[in-house]
Amino acid sequence: MRNLRAVSLFVFLAVALHAGAQKSFPPMEGETVDGHNVVLPIQGSTSYTIVAMAYGKKAEPLLEKWYAPAYARFVAKHGLFAGSYEVELFLVPVFTGLDKAGYAATMNRLRREVDPEIARRVLFVKDDARQVIHDLGLTDKDVPYFFVLDPQGRILERASGAFSVEKLDALEAPMLN
């Protein structure tokens, strides 16, 4: 019985520490292709925010494979529980160092080639994003990263790598609680 109490206390403390130690998403300002400035996390929001980030050329095709199913579930609301929460979805291609030269060309290409509803969700970081990359622990530039933020900007869930339905479900899970 004493061991059961000790285990129960340990589990309670571990859950309490995890809940209290949620990391906040670092402030990041960007511009959409239609010229609107957006600061993430969105202040005063009542909805969740999903931020998809990629900062390497090899990560872009992986990110593109995520975007259609993520858009369908979180924005178009195709899914069993998708109507039970509000969420904003942003795709953030991050340009650092010499890649910064591709910023304007990529933005112009998106203006011409991408559906305006999707293009308004693409956020180009204005400042040097190296500190954000460091703060978020993005160690592999060859994979995309995904963050679910609560309305206060705390990171509730994160995923990285190639698309899978299981990872998409994991991103949705904290919004269902």
MILOVO-439970 format. One record per atom (N, C-alpha, C, CB): atom name; x, y, z. Coordinates in steps of 0.05 Angstrom, whole numbers. Each point is the difference from the previous one (the first is absolute). Glycine has a CB too. Layout:
<rs>
R  site       u       v       w
R    CA       X       Y       Z
...
</rs>
This chain:
<rs>
R  site       u       v       w
R     N      17     -24       0
R    CA     -17      24       0
R     C      17      25       0
R    CB     -36     -25      24
R     N      58      24      -8
R    CA      18      23       1
R     C      14       5     -26
R    CB       7     -10      48
R     N       0     -11     -62
R    CA      12       3     -27
R     C     -19      12     -20
R    CB      29     -39      10
R     N     -55      31      -7
R    CA     -20      11     -18
R     C      -3      30       5
R    CB     -24     -44       0
R     N      24      53      24
R    CA      -1      28       6
R     C      24      15     -11
R    CB     -26     -10      42
R     N      49      -2     -38
R    CA      25      13     -11
R     C      -1       3     -30
R    CB      26     -19      39
R     N     -35      -2     -52
R    CA      -3       0     -30
R     C     -21      21      -8
R    CB      13     -48      -3
R     N     -35      49      17
R    CA     -21      20      -6
R     C      10      28       4
R    CB     -35     -33      14
R     N      50      38       7
R    CA      11      26       5
R     C      20       8     -21
R    CB      -7      -7      49
R     N      24     -12     -57
R    CA      20       5     -21
R     C     -15       7     -27
R    CB      33     -32      22
R     N     -53      17     -29
R    CA     -15       6     -25
R     C     -13      27       1
R    CB      -8     -49      -6
R     N      -4      55      29
R    CA     -13      27       3
R     C      20      22      -3
R    CB     -34     -21      31
R     N      57      19     -18
R    CA      21      20      -1
R     C      11       3     -29
R    CB      11      -8      49
R     N      -7     -14     -62
R    CA      10       0     -27
R     C     -19      15     -19
R    CB      25     -43       8
R     N     -51      37      -5
R    CA     -20      13     -17
R     C      -2      30       7
R    CB     -26     -43      -3
R     N      27      49      29
R    CA      -2      28       8
R     C      25      16     -10
R    CB     -27     -13      40
R     N      50       1     -38
R    CA      24      14     -10
R     C      -1       3     -30
R    CB      26     -19      38
R     N     -35      -1     -53
R    CA      -2       3     -29
R     C     -20      22      -8
R    CB      12     -49      -5
R     N     -34      49      18
R    CA     -21      20      -6
R     C      10      28       6
R    CB     -36     -33      10
R     N      51      36      12
R    CA      10      27       7
R     C      24       9     -16
R    CB     -17      -9      45
R     N      30     -10     -59
R    CA      25       6     -14
R     C      -4       3     -30
R    CB      25     -24      36
R     N     -49      28     -45
R    CA      -5       4     -28
R     C      16      24     -10
R    CB     -46     -22       3
R     N      61      18     -24
R    CA      16      21     -11
R     C     -17      18     -17
R    CB      40     -30       1
R     N     -34      55       0
R    CA     -15      19     -17
R     C      14       3     -27
R    CB     -16      25      41
R     N       1     -21     -62
R    CA      11       4     -26
R     C      13      28      -1
R    CB     -36     -31     -21
R     N      60      33      11
R    CA      14      26       0
R     C     -14      19     -20
R    CB      43     -22      13
R     N     -44      48      -7
R    CA     -12      19     -18
R     C      14       0     -27
R    CB     -14      29      40
R     N      -2     -28     -61
R    CA      10      -1     -27
R     C     -18      17     -18
R    CB      21     -46       7
R     N     -10      66     -20
R    CA     -15      17     -17
R     C       4      -7     -29
R    CB       2      37      33
R     N     -23     -37     -49
R    CA       2      -7     -28
R     C     -20      15     -16
R    CB      16     -45      12
R     N     -14      41     -38
R    CA     -17      14     -20
R     C     -12     -21     -18
R    CB      29      41       1
R     N     -55     -38      -6
R    CA     -14     -18     -19
R     C       4      10     -28
R    CB     -34     -13      35
R     N      28      -4     -55
R    CA       3       9     -28
R     C     -18      23      -7
R    CB      13     -47     -11
R     N     -35      51      26
R    CA     -17      23      -6
R     C       7      24      16
R    CB     -36     -32     -11
R     N      60      32      24
R    CA      10      24      13
R     C      -8       4      29
R    CB       0      19     -44
R     N     -14     -37      56
R    CA      -8       3      28
R     C      22      -9      19
R    CB     -48      -8     -13
R     N      53      23      34
R    CA      19      -8      21
R     C     -14     -17      20
R    CB      27      42      -7
R     N     -14     -64      15
R    CA     -10     -18      20
R     C      22      -5      20
R    CB     -33     -22     -33
R     N      26      22      59
R    CA      18      -7      21
R     C     -10     -25      13
R    CB      13      49       8
R     N       5     -69      -7
R    CA      -6     -25      13
R     C      15      -1      27
R    CB      -8     -23     -45
R     N      -4      13      66
R    CA     -27      -9       1
R     C     -20      24      -1
R    CB      15     -40      27
R     N     -38      34     -37
R    CA     -21      21      -3
R     C     -10       8      27
R    CB     -13     -18     -46
R     N      16      44      53
R    CA      -8      10      26
R     C     -31       5       0
R    CB      46      21       7
R     N     -58     -28      15
R    CA     -29       5       3
R     C     -17     -20     -16
R    CB      11      48       7
R     N       1     -69     -17
R    CA     -15     -19     -16
R     C     -16     -18      19
R    CB      35       1     -36
R     N     -57     -12      26
R    CA     -15     -20      16
R     C       2     -27     -13
R    CB     -31      36      15
R     N      47     -38     -37
R    CA       3     -25     -14
R     C      28     -11       3
R    CB     -36      14     -32
R     N      39     -39      25
R    CA      26     -13      -1
R     C      14      10     -25
R    CB     -17     -41      25
R     N      43      37     -26
R    CA      16       7     -24
R     C      18     -23      -5
R    CB      -2      50       9
R     N       3     -58     -35
R    CA      20     -21      -8
R     C      20      15     -18
R    CB     -34     -39       3
R     N      59      36       5
R    CA      22      13     -16
R     C      17     -23     -12
R    CB       1      42      31
R     N       1     -42     -57
R    CA      16     -19     -15
R     C      25      15     -10
R    CB     -41     -29     -13
R     N      64      20      21
R    CA      25      14      -7
R     C      19     -18     -15
R    CB      -5      29      40
R     N      19     -17     -60
R    CA      21     -14     -15
R     C      22      20      -5
R    CB     -33     -34     -21
R     N      58      25      25
R    CA      22      19      -6
R     C      22     -13     -17
R    CB     -10      23      43
R     N       4     -43     -57
R    CA      19     -13     -18
R     C     -13      -8     -26
R    CB      27     -15      39
R     N     -12      14     -61
R    CA     -11      -7     -26
R     C     -12     -29       1
R    CB      34      30     -22
R     N     -21     -48      35
R    CA     -10     -28       1
R     C     -25      -2      16
R    CB      46     -16      -4
R     N     -52      35      22
R    CA     -24      -1      16
R     C     -25       9     -15
R    CB      28       9      40
R     N     -24       7     -61
R    CA     -23      11     -15
R     C     -18     -21     -12
R    CB      28      39     -10
R     N     -17     -60      -4
R    CA     -19     -20     -11
R     C     -15     -15      22
R    CB      30      -5     -39
R     N     -16       0      62
R    CA     -14     -13      22
R     C     -22      17      11
R    CB      42     -24      11
R     N     -37      50      -9
R    CA     -20      18      10
R     C     -24       2     -19
R    CB      36      26      23
R     N     -31     -27     -49
R    CA     -22       1     -19
R     C     -18     -24       2
R    CB      30      26     -31
R     N     -19     -49      39
R    CA     -16     -24       3
R     C     -18       2      25
R    CB      35     -27     -23
R     N     -27      42      42
R    CA     -16       5      25
R     C     -23      19      -6
R    CB      41      -8      28
R     N     -36      28     -45
R    CA     -18      23       0
R     C     -28      -7      -9
R    CB      39      28     -10
R     N     -43     -44     -11
R    CA     -27      -7      -9
R     C     -16     -14      22
R    CB      17      -3     -47
R     N      -7     -18      60
R    CA     -16     -13      21
R     C      -4      18      24
R    CB      17     -44     -16
R     N       3      60      24
R    CA      -3      18      22
R     C     -21      22      -6
R    CB      48      -8      14
R     N     -47      18     -38
R    CA     -20      20      -8
R     C     -28     -12       0
R    CB      35      24     -29
R     N     -38     -48      17
R    CA     -26     -13      -1
R     C     -12      -4      28
R    CB      14     -23     -43
R     N       3      14      62
R    CA     -11      -6      26
R     C      -4      25      17
R    CB      23     -43      -2
R     N      -3      61       3
R    CA      -2      22      18
R     C     -13      25     -10
R    CB      41     -17      19
R     N     -41      22     -45
R    CA     -12      24     -11
R     C     -26      -6     -14
R    CB      46      20      -6
R     N     -46     -40     -12
R    CA     -24      -7     -14
R     C     -19     -17      17
R    CB      26       1     -43
R     N     -16     -10      66
R    CA     -15     -15      20
R     C     -11     -27      -9
R    CB     -13      44      18
R     N      30     -58     -33
R    CA      -6     -28      -8
R     C      12     -18      21
R    CB      -2      11     -50
R     N     -15     -24      65
R    CA       9     -18      21
R     C     -21      -3      21
R    CB      48      13      -9
R     N     -48     -34      23
R    CA     -21      -7      19
R     C      -3      22      21
R    CB      10     -48      -8
R     N      12      58      19
R    CA      -2      20      22
R     C       8      28      -8
R    CB       9     -37      31
R     N      -3      41     -57
R    CA      12      26      -9
R     C     -18      24       6
R    CB      23     -26     -35
R     N     -49      22      38
R    CA     -18      22       6
R     C       0       8      29
R    CB     -27     -14     -38
R     N      41      -1      55
R    CA      -2       5      29
R     C      21      19      11
R    CB     -20     -46       4
R     N      36      57     -22
R    CA      21      19       9
R     C       4      21     -22
R    CB      22     -35      30
R     N     -11      57     -22
R    CA       8      21     -19
R     C      30       1      -2
R    CB     -41      27      10
R     N      52     -26     -34
R    CA      29       0      -3
R     C       9      17     -24
R    CB       1     -46      20
R     N      21      59     -17
R    CA      13      15     -22
R     C      24     -17      -8
R    CB     -15      46      17
R     N      20     -48     -43
R    CA      22     -15     -10
R     C      19      18     -16
R    CB     -29     -42      -2
R     N      54      42       9
R    CA      20      16     -14
R     C      23     -18      -9
R    CB     -12      41      27
R     N      20     -37     -52
R    CA      23     -13     -12
R     C      22      21       0
R    CB     -27     -32     -29
R     N      50      26      41
R    CA      22      19       3
R     C      25     -10     -12
R    CB     -20      17      42
R     N      26      -9     -68
R    CA      26      -7     -11
R     C      20      20      12
R    CB     -21     -19     -43
R     N      42       8      55
R    CA      19      17      14
R     C      25       2     -18
R    CB     -18     -14      46
R     N      26      39     -51
R    CA      24       6     -15
R     C      22      10      18
R    CB     -28      10     -42
R     N      51     -22      42
R    CA      22       9      17
R     C      25       3     -18
R    CB     -20     -22      41
R     N      38      38     -32
R    CA      26       3     -13
R     C      -3       7     -30
R    CB      19     -32      33
R     N      -5      16     -50
R    CA      -1       5     -29
R     C     -27      -6     -12
R    CB      48     -11      -1
R     N     -64      -6      14
R    CA     -26      -6     -10
R     C     -19      24       1
R    CB       7     -47      14
R     N      -1      67       2
R    CA     -16      25       2
R     C      -5      12     -27
R    CB      18       8      46
R     N       0     -12     -65
R    CA      -3      11     -27
R     C     -24     -12     -14
R    CB      49       7      -3
R     N     -58     -31      10
R    CA     -23     -13     -12
R     C     -27      10      10
R    CB      29     -39      -6
R     N     -29      55      27
R    CA     -24      10      13
R     C     -19      13     -20
R    CB      26       7      42
R     N     -17      13     -56
R    CA     -18      15     -18
R     C      -9     -17     -24
R    CB      24      42      13
R     N      -6     -58     -24
R    CA      -7     -17     -23
R     C     -22     -20       8
R    CB      46       6     -19
R     N     -43     -18      42
R    CA     -19     -19       9
R     C     -27      13       6
R    CB      37     -27      20
R     N     -37      50      -8
R    CA     -25      15       5
R     C     -14       7     -26
R    CB      20      18      43
R     N      -5      -9     -63
R    CA     -12       7     -26
R     C     -11     -24     -14
R    CB      32      38      -3
R     N     -18     -61       5
R    CA     -10     -24     -13
R     C     -26      -9      13
R    CB      47     -14     -11
R     N     -49      16      38
R    CA     -25      -7      14
R     C     -23      18      -8
R    CB      28     -17      38
R     N     -22      42     -41
R    CA     -21      19      -9
R     C     -13      -9     -26
R    CB      24      37      24
R     N      -7     -46     -42
R    CA      -9      -8     -27
R     C     -13     -28      -1
R    CB      36      30     -19
R     N     -25     -49      34
R    CA      -6     -28      -5
R     C     -18     -13      20
R    CB      42      -1     -22
R     N     -46      12      46
R    CA     -14     -14      21
R     C     -27      13       5
R    CB      44     -12      21
R     N     -63      -5     -14
R    CA     -27       8       7
R     C       2      21      22
R    CB     -19     -45     -13
R     N       4      68      10
R    CA       2      21      20
R     C      -7      -9      29
R    CB     -12      32     -37
R     N      -6     -51      40
R    CA      -7      -9      27
R     C      24     -14      13
R    CB     -48      -5     -15
R     N      63     -10      -1
R    CA      24     -13      11
R     C      22      21       3
R    CB     -13     -44     -22
R     N      17      61       2
R    CA      21      20       0
R     C      -1      18      25
R    CB       1      -2     -50
R     N     -25       8      59
R    CA      -3      18      23
R     C      10     -13      26
R    CB     -39      22     -22
R     N      43     -48      21
R    CA       9     -15      23
R     C      30      -5       0
R    CB     -44     -22       2
R     N      57      32     -23
R    CA      29      -2      -2
R     C      13      25      12
R    CB      -3     -30     -42
R     N      20      26      61
R    CA      11      23      15
R     C      30       1      -4
R    CB     -37      -3      34
R     N      47      25     -45
R    CA      29       3      -5
R     C      11      16      24
R    CB      -6      -1     -51
R     N      25     -10      65
R    CA      13      12      23
R     C      17      23     -10
R    CB       0     -43      26
R     N      -5      67     -14
R    CA      14      24      -8
R     C      29       1      11
R    CB     -44      24      -2
R     N      47     -31      26
R    CA      26       3      14
R     C      16     -26      -4
R    CB     -20      32      34
R     N      45     -31     -24
R    CA      17     -23       0
R     C     -13     -21      19
R    CB      42      28     -11
R     N     -48     -51       1
R    CA     -14     -20      15
R     C      18     -19      15
R    CB     -37       3     -33
R     N      63       1      33
R    CA      18     -19      13
R     C      -6      -3      30
R    CB      35      12     -33
R     N     -43      10      46
R    CA      -6      -2      29
R     C     -25     -17       4
R    CB      21      45       8
R     N     -41     -42     -25
R    CA     -25     -16       3
R     C       7     -29      -5
R    CB     -29      39     -16
R     N      45     -45      -4
R    CA       8     -27      -6
R     C      14     -12      25
R    CB       5      11     -49
R     N      12       4      61
R    CA      14      -9      24
R     C     -19      -4      23
R    CB      41      24     -15
R     N     -58      -4      20
R    CA     -19      -1      23
R     C     -19     -24      -2
R    CB       3      49       3
R     N     -10     -56     -28
R    CA     -19     -23      -4
R     C      14     -27      -2
R    CB     -30      32     -23
R     N      57     -31      23
R    CA      14     -25      -2
R     C      -2     -14     -27
R    CB      -7      -5      49
R     N       6      20     -70
R    CA      -2     -11     -27
R     C      28      -8      -9
R    CB     -42      28     -11
R     N      49     -53      14
R    CA      27      -8      -4
R     C       6     -11     -28
R    CB       2      -9      48
R     N     -23       0     -62
R    CA       3     -12     -26
R     C     -14      16     -21
R    CB       3     -45      21
R     N      13      59     -38
R    CA     -12      17     -20
R     C     -12     -15     -23
R    CB      33      34      11
R     N     -31     -61     -12
R    CA     -11     -16     -21
R     C     -28     -10       5
R    CB      46     -13     -10
R     N     -58      20      33
R    CA     -27      -8       6
R     C     -17      24       9
R    CB      17     -46      14
R     N     -43      44     -20
R    CA     -18      21      10
R     C      -8      -5      29
R    CB     -18       7     -46
R     N      11      15      60
R    CA      -8      -2      28
R     C     -28      12       3
R    CB      48       3      15
R     N     -64     -14       3
R    CA     -27       9       5
R     C      -5       5      29
R    CB     -16     -25     -40
R     N       3      47      46
R    CA      -5       7      28
R     C     -30       7       3
R    CB      48      17       6
R     N     -60     -28      15
R    CA     -27       7       7
R     C       2      19      24
R    CB     -20     -44     -17
R     N       9      68      13
R    CA       1      21      22
R     C     -28       4      11
R    CB      39      22     -22
R     N     -41     -19      48
R    CA     -25       7      12
R     C      -4      30      -3
R    CB       3     -38      33
R     N     -27      49     -26
R    CA      -5      28      -3
R     C      20      19      14
R    CB     -47     -12      -5
R     N      61       1      25
R    CA      21      16      15
R     C      27      -2     -13
R    CB     -27      -6      42
R     N      30     -10     -63
R    CA      26      -3     -13
R     C      17     -22      11
R    CB      -3      47     -10
R     N      -7     -64      27
R    CA      15     -22      11
R     C       0     -23     -20
R    CB     -11      13      47
R     N      33     -27     -49
R    CA       2     -23     -19
R     C     -12     -24      14
R    CB      42      19     -21
R     N     -64     -29       9
R    CA     -14     -23      11
R     C      10     -26     -12
R    CB     -40      28       8
R     N      48     -27     -33
R    CA       9     -24     -14
R     C      19       8     -22
R    CB     -43     -24      10
R     N      61       6     -17
R    CA      19       5     -22
R     C       4     -26     -15
R    CB      22      38      24
R     N     -17     -35     -50
R    CA       6     -23     -16
R     C      21       8     -21
R    CB     -47     -20       7
R     N      60       1     -19
R    CA      19       7     -21
R     C       3     -24     -19
R    CB      25      31      31
R     N     -14     -25     -54
R    CA       5     -21     -19
R     C     -22      -4     -21
R    CB      26     -22      35
R     N     -25      -1     -48
R    CA     -18      -7     -22
R     C     -29      -3      11
R    CB      37     -23     -25
R     N     -56      29       8
R    CA     -28      -2       7
R     C      -8     -29       7
R    CB     -10      40     -30
R     N      -7     -42      50
R    CA     -15     -24       6
R     C     -26       8      13
R    CB      43     -28       5
R     N     -63      11      -9
R    CA     -26       5      13
R     C       3       0      30
R    CB     -24     -21     -39
R     N      41       4      50
R    CA       4      -1      29
R     C      11      27      10
R    CB       8     -50      -3
R     N      11      62     -11
R    CA      10      26       8
R     C     -21      22      -2
R    CB      46     -14     -15
R     N     -62      13      -6
R    CA     -22      19      -3
R     C     -20      -3      23
R    CB       6      -1     -50
R     N     -12     -24      57
R    CA     -18      -5      23
R     C      12      11      26
R    CB     -18     -41     -23
R     N      44      37      27
R    CA      14      10      24
R     C      -1      30       2
R    CB      30     -39      -2
R     N     -29      53     -21
R    CA      -3      30       0
R     C     -28       8       8
R    CB      35       4     -35
R     N     -54     -20      27
R    CA     -28       7       6
R     C      -8      -6      29
R    CB     -11      -9     -48
R     N      24     -11      60
R    CA      -8     -10      26
R     C      -2      21      22
R    CB      22     -42     -13
R     N      -2      60      16
R    CA      -3      20      22
R     C     -23      19      -4
R    CB      48      -4       7
R     N     -58       7     -31
R    CA     -22      19      -5
R     C     -27     -13       6
R    CB      27      22     -35
R     N     -27     -49      40
R    CA     -24     -14       6
R     C      -5      -2      30
R    CB       6     -26     -42
R     N      13      33      58
R    CA      -3      -2      29
R     C     -15      23      12
R    CB      42     -25       2
</rs>
